[in-house]
Amino acid sequence: MLAFTSKPEPGLSDVPEALAPLDRELILLTQEGLPLVPRPFDALAQTLGVSADEVKARFERMLANGCIRRIGAAPNHYRLGYRANAMTVWDVDDARVMDLGARIGALPYVSHCYLRPRKPPQWPYNLFAMIHGKTRADLDGYLQAMTAILGDARQASDQLLSTRILKKTGMRFRGGQ
């Protein structure tokens, strides 16, 4: 299930704690992704010389203290046959955007949904949702469904069609640091 959030989780620090050497090594080992094996935490544990429970505990601690934001899949939609992709942007009534954003974020063709500040007058949009379809016609149908969900709370909208695949990566450490 995808989560719709407008701000960091309560209690998380904006400045993460200093990384322990083992945590840093764990991040270096996983910054290109988890090992593609049935038990990735066991494989990491073997490489690091610790238990799988220790690997999981370290990830949980880094998530809790804000050193890392999430562990999640970053699929290549093109390789999965979804070649029509667009970021949809919506100007939604502030009093209703959290409820409606949660509904939009739960749609099966929405990979992520965000609340963002407007930058008037050039950029009136506060709700962003990335959609994926196999064809442009799929996207048109999705936009109609999303417009119906937002109803009269929608003031304006637009879609920014993907023209190429961008590299999907998170923070990277250089090997020597």
C-alpha positions as CSV (number, residue, x, y, z in Angstrom):
1,M,0.0,0.0,0.0
2,L,1.3,3.5,-0.9
3,A,1.3,6.2,1.8
4,F,0.4,9.8,1.2
5,T,2.2,12.1,3.5
6,S,2.8,15.8,3.5
7,K,5.7,16.0,6.0
8,P,8.2,13.8,7.7
9,E,7.1,11.5,10.4
10,P,6.8,13.1,13.9
11,G,9.8,12.8,16.0
12,L,12.3,12.3,13.2
13,S,15.3,14.6,13.3
14,D,16.2,16.7,10.2
15,V,19.8,16.0,10.9
16,P,20.6,12.2,11.1
17,E,22.9,10.9,13.8
18,A,26.5,10.1,12.8
19,L,26.7,6.8,11.0
20,A,28.4,3.9,12.8
21,P,31.0,2.2,10.5
22,L,28.9,-0.9,10.1
23,D,25.8,1.2,9.2
24,R,27.9,3.0,6.6
25,E,29.1,-0.3,5.1
26,L,25.5,-1.5,5.0
27,I,24.4,1.6,3.1
28,L,27.4,1.2,0.7
29,L,26.4,-2.5,0.1
30,T,22.8,-1.6,-0.6
31,Q,22.9,1.8,-2.4
32,E,22.5,-0.1,-5.8
33,G,19.7,-2.2,-4.3
34,L,19.2,-5.2,-2.1
35,P,20.8,-8.4,-3.3
36,L,18.4,-10.2,-5.6
37,V,18.2,-13.4,-3.6
38,P,15.4,-15.1,-1.6
39,R,16.8,-13.8,1.7
40,P,18.6,-10.5,1.0
41,F,19.2,-9.6,4.7
42,D,20.9,-13.0,5.3
43,A,23.2,-12.3,2.3
44,L,24.1,-8.9,3.7
45,A,24.7,-10.4,7.1
46,Q,27.1,-12.9,5.7
47,T,29.0,-10.3,3.8
48,L,29.2,-8.1,7.0
49,G,29.9,-10.9,9.4
50,V,26.9,-10.2,11.6
51,S,23.4,-11.8,12.0
52,A,20.4,-11.1,9.8
53,D,18.7,-9.8,12.9
54,E,21.5,-7.3,13.3
55,V,21.1,-6.1,9.7
56,K,17.3,-5.7,10.2
57,A,17.8,-3.9,13.5
58,R,20.3,-1.5,11.9
59,F,17.9,-0.7,9.0
60,E,15.1,-0.2,11.5
61,R,17.2,2.2,13.6
62,M,18.4,4.2,10.5
63,L,14.7,4.5,9.4
64,A,13.6,5.6,12.8
65,N,16.3,8.2,13.3
66,G,16.0,9.6,9.7
67,C,19.4,8.4,8.3
68,I,17.4,6.7,5.6
69,R,13.9,7.5,4.6
70,R,12.6,4.3,3.2
71,I,13.4,0.9,1.8
72,G,11.3,0.2,-1.2
73,A,11.1,-1.1,-4.7
74,A,11.9,1.2,-7.7
75,P,10.5,-0.7,-10.7
76,N,11.5,0.1,-14.2
77,H,8.1,0.7,-15.6
78,Y,9.3,0.6,-19.2
79,R,10.7,-2.9,-18.8
80,L,7.4,-4.0,-17.3
81,G,5.5,-2.8,-20.4
82,Y,4.2,0.5,-18.9
83,R,5.6,3.0,-21.5
84,A,3.1,5.8,-21.0
85,N,3.9,7.7,-17.8
86,A,3.0,11.1,-16.5
87,M,3.3,13.2,-13.5
88,T,-0.2,14.7,-12.9
89,V,-0.4,17.9,-11.0
90,W,-3.6,19.2,-9.4
91,D,-4.7,22.4,-7.7
92,V,-6.9,21.0,-4.9
93,D,-8.8,22.8,-2.2
94,D,-6.5,22.8,0.8
95,A,-9.3,21.8,3.2
96,R,-9.8,18.6,1.3
97,V,-6.4,17.8,-0.2
98,M,-5.3,15.3,2.5
99,D,-8.4,13.1,2.2
100,L,-8.5,13.3,-1.6
101,G,-4.8,12.8,-1.9
102,A,-5.0,9.6,0.1
103,R,-7.8,8.4,-2.3
104,I,-5.7,9.3,-5.3
105,G,-2.5,7.7,-3.8
106,A,-4.5,4.4,-3.3
107,L,-5.3,4.0,-7.0
108,P,-3.6,1.0,-8.6
109,Y,-2.0,3.0,-11.4
110,V,-0.5,5.7,-9.1
111,S,3.0,4.8,-8.0
112,H,3.5,7.8,-5.7
113,C,1.4,10.8,-4.6
114,Y,2.7,13.9,-2.8
115,L,1.4,17.1,-1.3
116,R,3.7,20.0,-2.2
117,P,3.6,23.8,-1.7
118,R,2.2,25.9,-4.4
119,K,4.4,28.6,-6.0
120,P,1.9,31.2,-7.2
121,P,1.3,32.7,-9.7
122,Q,3.4,30.4,-11.9
123,W,2.7,27.1,-10.2
124,P,-0.7,26.7,-8.5
125,Y,-0.5,22.9,-8.0
126,N,-0.4,21.3,-4.6
127,L,-1.1,17.6,-5.3
128,F,1.3,15.5,-7.4
129,A,0.6,11.9,-8.6
130,M,2.7,9.8,-10.9
131,I,0.6,7.5,-13.1
132,H,1.7,4.6,-15.3
133,G,-0.1,2.9,-18.2
134,K,0.7,0.8,-21.2
135,T,-0.7,3.4,-23.7
136,R,-1.6,7.1,-23.7
137,A,-5.2,6.0,-23.9
138,D,-4.7,4.3,-20.5
139,L,-3.5,7.6,-19.1
140,D,-6.5,9.5,-20.5
141,G,-8.8,7.1,-18.7
142,Y,-6.9,7.4,-15.5
143,L,-7.0,11.2,-15.7
144,Q,-10.8,11.1,-16.1
145,A,-11.2,8.8,-13.1
146,M,-8.9,11.0,-11.0
147,T,-10.8,14.2,-12.1
148,A,-14.0,12.5,-11.0
149,I,-12.6,11.6,-7.6
150,L,-11.4,15.2,-7.0
151,G,-14.7,16.6,-8.2
152,D,-15.3,20.3,-7.3
153,A,-12.3,20.4,-5.0
154,R,-10.1,20.5,-8.2
155,Q,-9.4,24.0,-9.5
156,A,-6.9,23.2,-12.2
157,S,-4.7,20.3,-13.4
158,D,-2.1,19.4,-15.9
159,Q,0.0,16.4,-16.9
160,L,3.7,16.2,-17.5
161,L,4.4,13.3,-19.8
162,S,7.6,11.3,-19.5
163,T,9.8,11.5,-22.5
164,R,12.7,9.4,-21.2
165,I,13.6,7.2,-18.3
166,L,15.5,9.0,-15.5
167,K,17.9,7.3,-13.3
168,K,16.1,6.3,-10.1
169,T,18.6,6.4,-7.2
170,G,18.8,7.6,-3.7
171,M,21.7,9.1,-1.9
172,R,25.1,7.7,-2.9
173,F,28.3,7.6,-0.9
174,R,31.6,7.7,-2.7
175,G,33.6,4.7,-1.9
176,G,36.4,6.6,-0.2
177,Q,34.3,8.6,2.2
